[in-house]
Amino acid sequence: MYELSYSALIKSLYQNQVKFRQKKASYNFYNWLFKFNVRLFYGLVACALLRFTTSAIIAVLPDD
């Protein structure tokens, strides 16, 4: 049979909570990184579309 004292039980619960917090922190970091990369990609696409449309409009405009 196992003899588990009260302090050992508290210590094991605390260690499990620390492990869970570390996993949650890494998940939050990777989630933020993914969102940041998606926003960066959409920003670059928007800039490319804006540049393409402005150059197309300038090319269509008549020369003075």
Backbone as CSV, one residue per row, in Angstrom:
resi,resn,N_x,N_y,N_z,CA_x,CA_y,CA_z,C_x,C_y,C_z
1,MET,0.840,-1.200,0.000,0.000,0.000,0.000,0.880,1.258,0.000
2,TYR,0.338,2.310,-0.585,1.074,3.576,-0.631,0.784,4.386,0.616
3,GLU,1.846,4.969,1.148,1.684,5.911,2.246,1.930,7.301,1.691
4,LEU,0.850,8.099,1.547,0.967,9.431,0.963,0.619,10.449,2.039
5,SER,1.586,11.261,2.384,1.324,12.264,3.406,0.616,13.471,2.801
6,TYR,0.120,14.315,3.661,-0.617,15.498,3.226,0.286,16.450,2.447
7,SER,1.519,16.635,2.922,2.430,17.556,2.239,2.810,17.023,0.860
8,ALA,2.996,15.707,0.738,3.321,15.135,-0.568,2.146,15.304,-1.533
9,LEU,0.930,15.181,-1.018,-0.254,15.372,-1.859,-0.334,16.818,-2.364
10,ILE,-0.108,17.767,-1.456,-0.138,19.186,-1.842,0.964,19.464,-2.867
11,LYS,2.132,18.882,-2.650,3.253,19.112,-3.563,2.937,18.564,-4.955
12,SER,2.367,17.376,-5.027,2.052,16.799,-6.333,0.967,17.610,-7.040
13,LEU,-0.038,18.095,-6.284,-1.070,18.931,-6.889,-0.476,20.232,-7.422
14,TYR,0.456,20.828,-6.656,1.091,22.063,-7.089,1.913,21.838,-8.354
15,GLN,2.647,20.714,-8.412,3.450,20.418,-9.605,2.554,20.223,-10.833
16,ASN,1.421,19.545,-10.651,0.502,19.370,-11.775,-0.053,20.712,-12.246
17,GLN,-0.345,21.603,-11.298,-0.864,22.922,-11.669,0.194,23.721,-12.429
18,VAL,1.459,23.632,-12.006,2.538,24.338,-12.700,2.696,23.798,-14.116
19,LYS,2.645,22.460,-14.267,2.747,21.870,-15.611,1.603,22.335,-16.499
20,PHE,0.390,22.380,-15.938,-0.764,22.814,-16.717,-0.608,24.268,-17.139
21,ARG,-0.105,25.108,-16.222,0.090,26.525,-16.564,1.128,26.679,-17.663
22,GLN,2.202,25.889,-17.606,3.230,25.982,-18.641,2.664,25.564,-19.998
23,LYS,1.868,24.482,-20.021,1.254,24.059,-21.279,0.318,25.127,-21.810
24,LYS,-0.470,25.727,-20.910,-1.416,26.759,-21.330,-0.663,27.972,-21.869
25,ALA,0.443,28.343,-21.239,1.214,29.494,-21.699,1.794,29.234,-23.081
26,SER,2.311,28.028,-23.317,2.872,27.731,-24.636,1.767,27.701,-25.681
27,TYR,0.590,27.178,-25.310,-0.529,27.169,-26.247,-0.944,28.593,-26.597
28,ASN,-0.997,29.470,-25.589,-1.366,30.859,-25.845,-0.345,31.528,-26.749
29,PHE,0.940,31.231,-26.546,1.976,31.836,-27.381,1.845,31.377,-28.824
30,TYR,1.662,30.071,-29.039,1.547,29.581,-30.414,0.258,30.070,-31.061
31,ASN,-0.814,30.193,-30.285,-2.064,30.729,-30.808,-1.872,32.179,-31.251
32,TRP,-1.161,32.978,-30.425,-0.882,34.364,-30.783,-0.009,34.432,-32.033
33,LEU,1.000,33.544,-32.104,1.896,33.545,-33.257,1.129,33.212,-34.529
34,PHE,0.224,32.240,-34.461,-0.573,31.873,-35.631,-1.462,33.038,-36.066
35,LYS,-2.130,33.680,-35.103,-2.978,34.820,-35.445,-2.144,35.946,-36.043
36,PHE,-0.960,36.177,-35.480,-0.094,37.240,-35.989,0.330,36.943,-37.427
37,ASN,0.690,35.689,-37.723,1.094,35.319,-39.076,-0.063,35.466,-40.048
38,VAL,-1.269,35.097,-39.633,-2.438,35.237,-40.512,-2.697,36.706,-40.809
39,ARG,-2.611,37.556,-39.780,-2.828,38.990,-40.000,-1.748,39.575,-40.886
40,LEU,-0.512,39.137,-40.693,0.584,39.624,-41.529,0.360,39.232,-42.981
41,PHE,-0.070,38.007,-43.213,-0.320,37.528,-44.572,-1.442,38.334,-45.225
42,TYR,-2.545,38.549,-44.497,-3.649,39.321,-45.058,-3.238,40.773,-45.303
43,GLY,-2.388,41.299,-44.438,-1.894,42.664,-44.645,-1.058,42.770,-45.906
44,LEU,-0.194,41.793,-46.134,0.621,41.797,-47.350,-0.247,41.643,-48.593
45,VAL,-1.261,40.790,-48.530,-2.176,40.623,-49.665,-2.915,41.925,-49.938
46,ALA,-3.355,42.595,-48.876,-4.068,43.865,-49.056,-3.158,44.919,-49.675
47,CYS,-1.897,44.984,-49.230,-0.956,45.949,-49.807,-0.703,45.647,-51.284
48,ALA,-0.553,44.368,-51.638,-0.312,44.001,-53.036,-1.524,44.357,-53.895
49,LEU,-2.728,44.093,-53.410,-3.934,44.455,-54.169,-4.053,45.966,-54.334
50,LEU,-3.757,46.698,-53.275,-3.831,48.154,-53.349,-2.834,48.696,-54.365
51,ARG,-1.614,48.159,-54.344,-0.601,48.619,-55.285,-0.990,48.267,-56.719
52,PHE,-1.505,47.060,-56.914,-1.917,46.639,-58.255,-3.051,47.506,-58.780
53,THR,-4.052,47.763,-57.942,-5.190,48.562,-58.410,-4.776,50.000,-58.687
54,THR,-3.920,50.575,-57.844,-3.503,51.960,-58.096,-2.682,52.055,-59.370
55,SER,-1.796,51.085,-59.602,-1.012,51.137,-60.842,-1.906,50.922,-62.056
56,ALA,-2.931,50.070,-61.937,-3.861,49.859,-63.056,-4.672,51.130,-63.324
57,ILE,-5.107,51.815,-62.276,-5.872,53.051,-62.462,-4.990,54.128,-63.088
58,ILE,-3.746,54.234,-62.635,-2.835,55.231,-63.200,-2.559,54.928,-64.672
59,ALA,-2.466,53.659,-65.024,-2.215,53.292,-66.423,-3.424,53.612,-67.301
60,VAL,-4.621,53.547,-66.750,-5.828,53.804,-67.533,-6.063,55.304,-67.705
61,LEU,-5.616,56.100,-66.740,-5.871,57.543,-66.816,-5.215,58.151,-68.059
62,PRO,-5.881,59.094,-68.684,-5.282,59.715,-69.875,-4.127,60.638,-69.501
63,ASP,-3.159,60.708,-70.381,-2.009,61.585,-70.150,-2.389,63.019,-70.498
64,ASP,-1.891,63.938,-69.705,-2.159,65.356,-69.987,-1.175,65.891,-71.022
